[in-house]
Amino acid sequence: MTVIVERKRSRPPTQVLRLEELYVDIEDPMMKDARRDENGLELHVTDSAHDFKHLLHILYDGFEYMKSVKPMEFCDLASAARLAHKYSIFSILNQCLEHLEAFFPSTIDDWDKHESLRAPSSRSFSPQNAIEAVILLRSLPPTGPAGAMLPAAYYLAAQLPSIVISTGARRVDGTLETLAQPDLDHVYALQKELVVDAVDAHSAVYKGVPEGCKAGLFRSCRAGLERAEKDFRRAAVHGDPLGDALRLEIVGLAGDKYRVCGPCIAALWKREGESRKKIWDKLHEGPRRGEQPADSGKAAGGKAK
């Protein structure tokens, strides 16, 4: 099958697909506007060249082309998933979703395992991609893999500055993605909840000297923990309780400044893990699991640059 994509200068810009009629279902609704010429069928579509490039690469070369060219990036997977969903190419859509699960996992263990994908230095994902992710996942059936990934996407969107959440973010092809009002309301509410969750996690970790403390005669874990709780209290007021801030605090407690004993450190790690699990489970309750909030059946449409 030969597919030729041409870019037409128009507003909005369109791509022209030239298709061999032998390989096309002429009864498909998307082909109703196709025109015949001596070269086959010509179909004008408004999808971006960037999106089509990655979809066609996958059609011809499979997902291996990404590994050979550059690390697998969210924007490329989202492009292919968007068009695979639009044109009902379910085999590619399912493969895209499998790869996207690394960015938006459904378990806390996988969230920690793939932390490097979301790191500031990552080439695969930038924070603003969370807006595009929410819109993409909301456009897919909520009972499938997309519904399981949506809570993590909401969480990452809630880490963005309010101005970015309200005005949206541009995809790599220049399309502006803006959240629908129900999603905006949900993300803003989640931001506030996550600040409370972070403070609660801080309090849970420093709630007292754990049983089994082995502090010697010349040091006191109680004094060290009380000092650490006071020192880090202000820093606990943030909206990223699933991040590494609290974990980095615990790592530093064994040093000369706080001198907390090994058994107490181990108990604090357990408390921190329990707090993270509690936050993760709450994140996946109710509409965050992919159920549609009221009046939000459609994700906000993209606006051309």
C-alpha positions as CSV (number, residue, x, y, z in Angstrom):
1,M,0.0,0.0,0.0
2,T,1.3,3.5,-0.9
3,V,0.3,6.5,1.2
4,I,1.5,9.9,0.0
5,V,1.0,12.9,2.4
6,E,1.1,16.4,1.0
7,R,0.7,19.6,3.0
8,K,-1.7,22.2,1.6
9,R,-1.4,25.9,2.6
10,S,-4.8,26.6,4.0
11,R,-6.5,27.7,7.2
12,P,-6.4,25.4,9.0
13,P,-3.5,23.6,7.2
14,T,-4.6,20.3,5.7
15,Q,-2.8,17.2,4.7
16,V,-3.7,15.4,1.5
17,L,-3.6,11.6,1.6
18,R,-3.2,9.8,-1.7
19,L,-4.3,6.2,-1.3
20,E,-4.4,3.2,-3.6
21,E,-8.1,2.3,-3.9
22,L,-7.3,-1.4,-3.7
23,Y,-6.4,-1.0,0.0
24,V,-9.2,1.4,1.0
25,D,-12.8,0.6,2.2
26,I,-14.6,3.0,0.0
27,E,-17.7,2.6,2.1
28,D,-15.9,3.9,5.2
29,P,-17.6,7.2,6.4
30,M,-14.2,8.9,6.4
31,M,-13.9,8.3,2.7
32,K,-17.1,10.1,1.7
33,D,-15.2,13.2,0.7
34,A,-12.4,11.4,-1.1
35,R,-11.8,12.3,-4.8
36,R,-10.6,10.0,-7.5
37,D,-7.9,10.9,-10.0
38,E,-5.5,8.9,-12.2
39,N,-3.2,8.2,-9.1
40,G,-6.0,6.7,-7.0
41,L,-7.9,8.4,-4.1
42,E,-7.2,11.8,-2.7
43,L,-8.4,12.6,0.8
44,H,-8.0,16.0,2.6
45,V,-7.7,15.8,6.4
46,T,-6.9,18.5,9.0
47,D,-4.6,16.3,11.2
48,S,-1.1,17.7,11.6
49,A,1.8,16.5,9.6
50,H,3.6,15.6,12.9
51,D,0.8,13.3,14.0
52,F,0.6,11.6,10.6
53,K,4.4,11.1,10.4
54,H,4.4,9.0,13.5
55,L,1.3,7.1,12.6
56,L,2.7,6.2,9.2
57,H,6.1,5.3,10.7
58,I,4.4,2.8,13.0
59,L,2.2,1.4,10.2
60,Y,5.3,0.7,8.1
61,D,8.0,0.0,10.6
62,G,6.3,-0.8,13.9
63,F,7.4,0.7,17.2
64,E,11.0,-0.3,16.6
65,Y,11.6,2.8,14.6
66,M,11.3,4.9,17.7
67,K,14.0,3.0,19.5
68,S,16.3,3.3,16.6
69,V,15.9,7.0,16.2
70,K,15.5,8.4,19.7
71,P,14.1,7.5,23.1
72,M,10.4,6.8,23.0
73,E,8.7,10.1,23.7
74,F,5.3,10.9,25.0
75,C,4.5,13.4,22.2
76,D,5.2,10.7,19.5
77,L,3.1,8.1,21.3
78,A,0.3,10.6,21.8
79,S,0.3,11.6,18.1
80,A,0.0,8.0,17.0
81,A,-2.6,7.2,19.6
82,R,-4.7,10.2,18.7
83,L,-4.9,9.3,15.0
84,A,-5.2,5.5,15.7
85,H,-8.3,6.3,17.8
86,K,-9.7,8.7,15.2
87,Y,-9.3,6.2,12.3
88,S,-10.1,3.1,14.4
89,I,-6.7,1.4,14.0
90,F,-7.1,-0.5,17.2
91,S,-3.9,-2.6,17.0
92,I,-1.8,0.6,17.0
93,L,-3.9,2.3,19.6
94,N,-3.5,-0.7,22.0
95,Q,0.2,-0.7,21.5
96,C,0.4,3.0,22.1
97,L,-1.5,2.7,25.3
98,E,0.8,-0.1,26.5
99,H,3.8,2.2,26.1
100,L,1.9,5.2,27.6
101,E,1.3,3.1,30.8
102,A,5.0,3.7,31.7
103,F,4.2,7.5,31.9
104,F,0.9,7.1,33.6
105,P,1.0,3.9,35.6
106,S,-1.9,2.4,37.6
107,T,0.1,1.1,40.5
108,I,2.4,2.9,43.0
109,D,5.2,0.4,42.3
110,D,5.2,1.2,38.6
111,W,5.0,4.9,39.4
112,D,8.2,4.7,41.4
113,K,9.8,2.3,38.8
114,H,9.4,4.8,36.0
115,E,10.2,7.9,38.0
116,S,13.1,8.8,35.6
117,L,10.6,9.2,32.7
118,R,9.1,12.2,34.6
119,A,12.4,13.7,35.9
120,P,13.2,17.3,34.9
121,S,16.1,16.0,32.8
122,S,13.9,13.5,30.9
123,R,13.8,13.8,27.1
124,S,10.7,11.7,27.0
125,F,8.2,13.8,28.9
126,S,7.9,17.5,29.9
127,P,5.5,18.7,32.6
128,Q,3.2,20.5,30.2
129,N,2.6,17.2,28.4
130,A,0.2,16.4,31.3
131,I,-2.5,18.7,29.7
132,E,-2.3,16.8,26.4
133,A,-2.4,13.5,28.3
134,V,-5.6,14.3,30.2
135,I,-7.3,15.4,26.9
136,L,-6.1,12.3,25.1
137,L,-7.1,9.8,27.8
138,R,-10.5,11.5,28.4
139,S,-11.2,11.0,24.7
140,L,-10.9,7.2,25.1
141,P,-13.3,4.7,26.7
142,P,-13.0,5.2,30.5
143,T,-13.4,1.5,31.2
144,G,-10.2,0.5,29.3
145,P,-6.5,1.2,29.9
146,A,-7.1,5.0,29.5
147,G,-9.3,5.1,32.6
148,A,-6.6,3.4,34.7
149,M,-4.0,5.9,33.5
150,L,-6.1,9.0,34.0
151,P,-5.5,9.5,37.7
152,A,-1.7,9.7,37.2
153,A,-2.3,12.2,34.3
154,Y,-4.5,14.3,36.6
155,Y,-1.9,14.2,39.3
156,L,0.8,15.4,36.9
157,A,-1.5,18.2,35.6
158,A,-2.0,19.3,39.2
159,Q,1.8,19.9,39.5
160,L,1.7,22.6,36.8
161,P,1.4,26.4,37.6
162,S,-2.1,27.6,37.7
163,I,-1.5,29.9,34.6
164,V,-0.5,26.8,32.5
165,I,-3.5,24.8,33.8
166,S,-5.9,27.6,32.9
167,T,-4.5,28.7,29.5
168,G,-3.4,25.3,28.3
169,A,-0.2,24.0,26.6
170,R,0.9,23.5,23.0
171,R,1.6,20.2,21.4
172,V,4.8,19.9,19.4
173,D,2.9,20.6,16.2
174,G,1.8,23.9,17.6
175,T,-1.8,23.0,18.5
176,L,-3.0,24.5,21.7
177,E,-4.6,22.0,24.1
178,T,-7.0,23.4,26.8
179,L,-8.8,21.5,29.4
180,A,-12.6,21.3,29.5
181,Q,-14.1,23.2,32.4
182,P,-15.0,20.0,34.5
183,D,-11.4,18.9,34.1
184,L,-10.1,22.3,35.1
185,D,-12.3,22.2,38.2
186,H,-11.0,18.7,39.0
187,V,-7.4,19.6,38.6
188,Y,-7.7,22.8,40.7
189,A,-9.5,20.8,43.5
190,L,-6.8,18.1,43.3
191,Q,-4.1,20.8,43.7
192,K,-5.6,21.8,47.1
193,E,-6.1,18.2,48.2
194,L,-2.5,17.3,47.4
195,V,-1.1,20.1,49.6
196,V,-3.2,18.7,52.5
197,D,-1.9,15.2,51.7
198,A,1.7,16.4,51.7
199,V,1.3,18.0,55.1
200,D,-0.5,14.9,56.5
201,A,2.3,12.7,55.2
202,H,4.9,14.9,56.9
203,S,3.0,14.7,60.2
204,A,2.6,10.9,59.9
205,V,6.3,10.4,59.4
206,Y,7.3,12.5,62.3
207,K,4.5,11.5,64.7
208,G,6.9,10.2,67.4
209,V,9.8,8.0,68.2
210,P,9.1,4.5,66.7
211,E,9.1,1.4,68.8
212,G,12.4,-0.4,68.7
213,C,14.5,2.8,68.9
214,K,18.2,1.9,69.5
215,A,19.5,5.3,70.3
216,G,22.5,5.2,72.6
217,L,23.3,7.1,75.8
218,F,24.8,10.1,74.0
219,R,22.1,10.8,71.4
220,S,18.3,11.1,71.4
221,C,16.1,10.1,68.4
222,R,13.3,12.0,70.0
223,A,15.2,15.3,69.9
224,G,16.5,14.6,66.4
225,L,13.0,13.9,65.1
226,E,11.5,16.9,66.8
227,R,14.2,19.1,65.3
228,A,13.7,17.6,61.8
229,E,10.0,18.0,62.0
230,K,10.4,21.7,62.8
231,D,13.0,22.3,60.2
232,F,11.0,20.7,57.4
233,R,7.5,21.8,58.4
234,R,7.4,24.8,56.1
235,A,8.9,22.7,53.2
236,A,6.1,20.2,53.7
237,V,3.5,22.7,52.3
238,H,3.7,21.6,48.6
239,G,1.5,19.7,46.2
240,D,3.7,16.8,45.3
241,P,3.3,14.2,48.0
242,L,4.2,11.4,45.7
243,G,7.5,13.1,44.8
244,D,10.9,12.5,46.6
245,A,10.9,15.5,49.0
246,L,10.0,13.5,52.1
247,R,12.2,10.6,51.1
248,L,15.2,12.9,50.8
249,E,14.5,14.2,54.3
250,I,14.6,10.7,55.7
251,V,17.9,10.0,54.0
252,G,19.4,12.9,55.7
253,L,18.2,12.1,59.2
254,A,21.1,9.6,59.9
255,G,23.7,12.3,59.5
256,D,25.4,14.3,62.2
257,K,22.7,17.0,62.4
258,Y,19.8,14.8,63.4
259,R,21.6,11.5,64.4
260,V,18.5,9.3,64.2
261,C,19.3,5.6,64.7
262,G,19.0,2.9,62.0
263,P,15.8,1.2,63.4
264,C,14.0,4.5,63.6
265,I,15.1,5.4,60.0
266,A,13.6,2.0,58.9
267,A,10.4,2.7,60.7
268,L,10.2,6.2,59.1
269,W,10.6,4.6,55.7
270,K,7.7,2.3,56.5
271,R,5.5,5.3,57.6
272,E,6.4,7.1,54.4
273,G,5.5,4.1,52.3
274,E,2.1,3.8,54.0
275,S,1.4,7.4,53.5
276,R,2.2,7.2,49.8
277,K,0.0,4.1,49.4
278,K,-2.9,5.9,51.1
279,I,-2.5,9.0,48.8
280,W,-2.3,6.8,45.7
281,D,-5.4,4.8,46.7
282,K,-7.3,8.0,47.2
283,L,-6.1,9.3,43.9
284,H,-7.8,6.4,42.2
285,E,-11.1,6.7,43.9
286,G,-14.3,8.1,42.3
287,P,-14.1,10.1,39.0
288,R,-10.3,10.0,39.0
289,R,-10.5,6.3,38.0
290,G,-11.9,7.6,34.6
291,E,-15.5,8.1,35.3
292,Q,-16.8,11.2,33.5
293,P,-17.4,14.2,35.8
294,A,-20.7,15.8,35.1
295,D,-21.0,17.7,31.8
296,S,-17.6,16.7,30.6
297,G,-18.4,14.1,28.0
298,K,-16.0,15.8,25.5
299,A,-12.4,16.8,26.0
300,A,-11.6,20.4,25.0
301,G,-10.6,20.6,21.4
302,G,-7.2,21.8,20.2
303,K,-6.8,25.2,18.7
304,A,-4.5,25.6,15.7
305,K,-1.5,27.8,16.2
